[in-house]
Amino acid sequence: MNYLLHLLILLDVYIVVAMSLNVIVGYVGLLTLAHAAYFAIGGYSYALVTLLLGWSFVPAVIAAVLVGVAFSFALSLASWRLKGDFFVLFSLAVQIAIYTVLWNWRKSGVEPGTWENLTNGIDGLNAIAKPLLFGHQFVGLGEIAILFTVIMALVGVISWTMLNSPWGRLLKAVRDDELAARSLGKDVRLIKMQAIGIAAALAGFAGALFASYMAFINPMSFDLNQSIVLLSMIIVGGVGNAFIGPFFGALLLLAIPEALRFVDLPIMVAGEVRLMVYGLLLVVLMRWRPQGIAGSYRME
């Protein structure tokens, strides 16, 4: 039972991350490989403000969201004129740069969380505060699963409402024909910055949830492979769908590695088999259903 509750909690977190990435890829049409970096920024921000400043759950989550948004705006300004393949390469550089910083910002013999050893490198940060709401600390798997499921559902409702509003339709217009949107007097660059900012905020929020549940984070949870898995989730589930696509994508891609646990394979081989299954699944979908399981938009 604890195993299933653990999977439910992770599913809740990854659905939120997939919904955030879907804003950029499915609604704006920008392919990015940096989303695990925003996920990491949220997780590390939450961990550091709780460990160093002693902040409680809600202020720490808000801080993680704001830091993610600040990073997104800074990176949006740096990629102001980039699109297509150039934007993908820029996002890849951002992912590698942030992962490298998380891996190397450490100094032996110095207490983790200090300026000289901020991330503690591969050893990561531990003893991170569990969720605390209304004076109650959520420790058990069952109560954390209920809390995170409620949060995920609320985020899903907000995301669906936002993306089906006039603003969401404007994002689709920019995605489908940027020149036409410009001709109607729309500030396309501002719209893209808003979308990336909201996506980064949701990713930072999910990172804070992840850190609060695991009580430990290190850079291995936010590497390039993670960005590829997140991108695969929304492509498999379906881009351009506010909730159903990210839900099915996260569910399917979390189920695959868990199913492989019940197959008698060596540890080194299991990892390669998982990647082969991911690749085969993407090839099959691109051939017979390019828009994904529940998608409404085909990636070009």
C-alpha positions as CSV (number, residue, x, y, z in Angstrom):
1,M,0.0,0.0,0.0
2,N,2.8,2.4,0.9
3,Y,4.3,1.7,-2.5
4,L,1.1,2.7,-4.3
5,L,0.8,5.8,-2.2
6,H,4.4,6.8,-3.0
7,L,3.6,6.4,-6.8
8,L,0.4,8.5,-6.4
9,I,2.4,11.3,-4.7
10,L,5.0,11.3,-7.5
11,L,2.2,11.2,-10.1
12,D,0.6,14.3,-8.6
13,V,3.9,16.1,-8.7
14,Y,4.7,15.1,-12.3
15,I,1.3,16.0,-13.5
16,V,1.8,19.5,-12.3
17,V,5.2,19.7,-14.0
18,A,3.8,18.3,-17.2
19,M,0.9,20.8,-17.2
20,S,3.5,23.6,-16.8
21,L,5.6,22.4,-19.7
22,N,2.5,22.0,-21.8
23,V,1.9,25.8,-21.5
24,I,5.2,26.4,-23.4
25,V,5.2,23.5,-25.8
26,G,1.5,22.9,-26.4
27,Y,0.1,26.4,-26.3
28,V,3.0,28.6,-27.4
29,G,4.7,26.1,-29.7
30,L,8.2,26.5,-28.2
31,L,10.2,23.3,-27.8
32,T,12.3,23.5,-24.6
33,L,14.8,21.2,-22.9
34,A,15.3,23.3,-19.8
35,H,12.2,22.5,-17.8
36,A,14.0,20.2,-15.4
37,A,16.1,23.2,-14.5
38,Y,13.0,25.2,-13.5
39,F,11.8,22.1,-11.5
40,A,15.2,22.1,-9.8
41,I,15.1,25.8,-9.0
42,G,11.8,25.4,-7.2
43,G,13.1,22.4,-5.2
44,Y,16.4,23.9,-4.2
45,S,14.8,27.3,-3.4
46,Y,12.3,25.5,-1.1
47,A,15.0,23.5,0.5
48,L,17.3,26.4,1.2
49,V,14.8,28.8,2.6
50,T,13.5,26.1,5.0
51,L,16.9,24.9,6.0
52,L,18.7,28.3,6.3
53,L,15.9,30.7,7.1
54,G,13.5,28.4,8.9
55,W,10.5,29.4,6.8
56,S,7.4,27.4,7.0
57,F,5.8,25.5,4.1
58,V,3.6,28.2,2.5
59,P,6.1,31.1,2.5
60,A,8.8,28.6,1.2
61,V,6.6,27.5,-1.6
62,I,5.8,31.1,-2.6
63,A,9.6,31.8,-2.5
64,A,10.2,28.8,-4.8
65,V,7.6,30.1,-7.3
66,L,8.9,33.6,-7.3
67,V,12.5,32.5,-7.8
68,G,11.4,30.3,-10.7
69,V,9.5,33.3,-12.3
70,A,12.6,35.6,-11.8
71,F,14.8,33.1,-13.6
72,S,12.3,32.6,-16.4
73,F,12.2,36.4,-17.0
74,A,15.9,36.7,-17.1
75,L,16.3,33.8,-19.5
76,S,13.4,35.1,-21.6
77,L,15.2,38.4,-22.1
78,A,18.4,36.5,-23.0
79,S,16.5,34.5,-25.7
80,W,14.4,37.5,-26.8
81,R,15.0,37.0,-30.6
82,L,15.4,33.2,-30.6
83,K,12.9,30.8,-32.1
84,G,12.8,27.3,-33.6
85,D,16.1,25.3,-33.4
86,F,18.0,28.2,-31.9
87,F,15.6,28.4,-28.9
88,V,15.9,24.6,-28.4
89,L,19.7,24.9,-28.3
90,F,19.5,27.9,-25.9
91,S,17.2,25.9,-23.6
92,L,19.7,23.0,-23.7
93,A,22.5,25.3,-22.7
94,V,20.4,26.6,-19.8
95,Q,19.6,23.1,-18.6
96,I,23.3,22.1,-18.7
97,A,24.4,25.3,-17.0
98,I,22.0,25.1,-14.1
99,Y,22.7,21.4,-13.6
100,T,26.4,22.1,-13.6
101,V,26.0,24.8,-11.0
102,L,24.0,22.5,-8.8
103,W,26.6,19.7,-9.2
104,N,29.6,21.9,-8.5
105,W,28.5,24.5,-5.9
106,R,30.1,22.7,-3.0
107,K,33.2,22.8,-0.8
108,S,34.5,19.9,1.2
109,G,34.5,20.5,5.0
110,V,31.9,23.3,4.8
111,E,28.4,23.0,6.2
112,P,25.8,22.4,3.5
113,G,23.6,25.4,2.7
114,T,26.3,28.0,3.4
115,W,27.3,30.4,0.6
116,E,30.5,28.4,-0.1
117,N,28.6,25.0,-0.1
118,L,25.1,26.1,-1.2
119,T,23.9,23.0,-3.0
120,N,26.3,20.4,-1.5
121,G,26.9,18.9,-4.9
122,I,26.1,15.3,-5.5
123,D,25.5,14.7,-1.8
124,G,22.5,17.1,-2.0
125,L,20.5,18.6,0.8
126,N,18.6,16.6,3.4
127,A,16.3,17.1,6.4
128,I,14.1,19.3,4.3
129,A,10.8,20.3,6.0
130,K,7.7,18.3,5.3
131,P,4.5,20.1,4.3
132,L,2.9,22.1,7.2
133,L,-0.6,23.6,6.9
134,F,-2.9,25.0,9.5
135,G,-0.6,23.9,12.3
136,H,-0.5,20.3,11.1
137,Q,2.6,18.7,9.6
138,F,1.9,16.1,6.9
139,V,4.2,13.2,7.6
140,G,2.4,10.0,6.7
141,L,2.2,8.8,3.1
142,G,-1.6,8.7,3.2
143,E,-2.1,12.3,4.3
144,I,0.6,13.6,1.9
145,A,-1.1,11.7,-1.0
146,I,-4.4,13.3,-0.1
147,L,-2.9,16.8,0.2
148,F,-0.9,16.5,-3.1
149,T,-3.9,15.1,-5.0
150,V,-6.1,18.0,-3.8
151,I,-3.3,20.4,-4.8
152,M,-2.9,18.8,-8.2
153,A,-6.7,18.9,-8.8
154,L,-6.7,22.6,-7.9
155,V,-3.8,23.4,-10.2
156,G,-5.6,21.4,-13.0
157,V,-8.7,23.5,-12.6
158,I,-6.8,26.7,-12.6
159,S,-4.7,25.6,-15.6
160,W,-7.8,24.5,-17.5
161,T,-9.6,27.8,-16.8
162,M,-6.6,29.9,-17.7
163,L,-5.8,28.1,-21.0
164,N,-9.5,28.1,-22.1
165,S,-9.8,31.8,-21.5
166,P,-9.2,34.5,-24.1
167,W,-5.6,34.6,-23.0
168,G,-5.2,30.9,-23.7
169,R,-6.7,31.4,-27.2
170,L,-4.2,34.2,-27.7
171,L,-1.4,31.7,-26.9
172,K,-2.8,29.3,-29.6
173,A,-3.0,32.2,-32.1
174,V,0.7,33.0,-31.5
175,R,1.6,29.3,-31.8
176,D,-0.4,28.8,-35.1
177,D,0.6,32.0,-36.8
178,E,2.9,34.5,-35.0
179,L,2.9,36.9,-38.0
180,A,-0.9,37.1,-38.0
181,A,-1.0,37.7,-34.3
182,R,1.5,40.6,-34.7
183,S,-0.6,42.0,-37.5
184,L,-3.5,42.3,-35.1
185,G,-1.4,44.4,-32.8
186,K,-0.6,41.7,-30.2
187,D,2.7,42.0,-28.3
188,V,4.0,38.5,-29.1
189,R,7.2,38.8,-27.1
190,L,5.3,39.8,-24.0
191,I,2.8,37.0,-24.5
192,K,5.7,34.5,-24.7
193,M,7.3,35.9,-21.6
194,Q,4.0,35.6,-19.7
195,A,3.6,32.0,-20.8
196,I,7.2,31.0,-19.9
197,G,6.8,32.8,-16.5
198,I,3.6,31.0,-15.7
199,A,5.2,27.7,-16.7
200,A,8.2,28.3,-14.6
201,A,6.0,29.3,-11.6
202,L,4.2,26.0,-11.9
203,A,7.4,24.0,-12.3
204,G,8.9,25.8,-9.3
205,F,5.8,25.0,-7.3
206,A,6.1,21.3,-8.3
207,G,9.7,21.4,-7.3
208,A,8.8,22.6,-3.9
209,L,6.2,19.8,-3.5
210,F,8.8,17.3,-4.6
211,A,11.5,18.5,-2.1
212,S,9.0,18.7,0.7
213,Y,7.9,15.1,0.1
214,M,11.3,13.5,-0.5
215,A,13.0,15.6,2.3
216,F,16.2,15.2,0.2
217,I,17.2,16.5,-3.2
218,N,20.4,16.3,-5.3
219,P,21.2,17.2,-8.9
220,M,20.6,13.7,-10.3
221,S,16.8,14.3,-10.0
222,F,17.0,17.3,-12.4
223,D,19.4,16.3,-15.2
224,L,18.9,16.4,-19.0
225,N,17.3,12.9,-19.0
226,Q,14.7,14.4,-16.7
227,S,14.0,17.2,-19.1
228,I,13.6,14.6,-21.9
229,V,11.2,12.5,-19.8
230,L,9.1,15.6,-19.1
231,L,9.0,16.5,-22.7
232,S,8.1,12.9,-23.6
233,M,5.2,13.0,-21.1
234,I,3.4,15.8,-22.9
235,I,4.2,14.5,-26.4
236,V,2.9,11.1,-25.4
237,G,-0.1,12.4,-23.5
238,G,-0.9,15.1,-26.1
239,V,0.1,18.7,-26.4
240,G,-2.4,21.5,-26.6
241,N,-4.7,19.9,-24.0
242,A,-4.8,21.7,-20.6
243,F,-5.1,18.6,-18.3
244,I,-6.0,15.3,-19.9
245,G,-2.8,15.2,-22.0
246,P,-0.4,15.9,-19.2
247,F,-2.3,13.5,-17.0
248,F,-2.1,10.5,-19.3
249,G,1.5,11.3,-20.3
250,A,2.7,11.4,-16.7
251,L,0.7,8.3,-15.8
252,L,2.1,6.3,-18.7
253,L,5.7,7.3,-18.4
254,L,5.8,6.8,-14.6
255,A,4.2,3.4,-15.1
256,I,6.8,2.1,-17.6
257,P,9.8,2.1,-15.2
258,E,7.7,0.8,-12.4
259,A,6.5,-2.1,-14.5
260,L,10.1,-2.9,-15.4
261,R,10.8,-3.4,-11.7
262,F,8.8,-6.6,-11.9
263,V,10.9,-7.9,-14.8
264,D,14.1,-9.8,-13.8
265,L,16.6,-7.6,-15.4
266,P,20.1,-6.4,-14.2
267,I,20.1,-2.8,-12.9
268,M,22.3,-1.6,-15.7
269,V,20.2,-3.2,-18.4
270,A,16.9,-2.0,-16.9
271,G,17.8,1.6,-17.4
272,E,18.7,1.0,-21.1
273,V,15.5,-0.9,-21.6
274,R,13.4,1.9,-20.2
275,L,15.0,4.4,-22.6
276,M,14.3,1.9,-25.5
277,V,10.7,1.6,-24.5
278,Y,10.4,5.4,-24.3
279,G,11.9,5.7,-27.8
280,L,9.7,3.0,-29.3
281,L,6.6,4.6,-27.7
282,L,7.5,8.0,-29.2
283,V,8.1,6.4,-32.7
284,V,4.8,4.6,-32.6
285,L,2.9,7.7,-31.6
286,M,4.6,9.9,-34.1
287,R,3.7,7.4,-36.8
288,W,0.0,6.8,-36.0
289,R,-1.0,9.6,-33.7
290,P,1.4,12.6,-33.9
291,Q,-0.8,14.8,-31.6
292,G,-0.5,12.3,-28.7
293,I,-3.1,10.3,-26.8
294,A,-5.4,13.2,-26.0
295,G,-3.7,16.1,-27.8
296,S,-5.3,18.7,-30.1
297,Y,-2.1,20.0,-31.7
298,R,0.6,18.3,-33.9
299,M,4.2,19.3,-33.2
300,E,5.9,20.3,-36.4
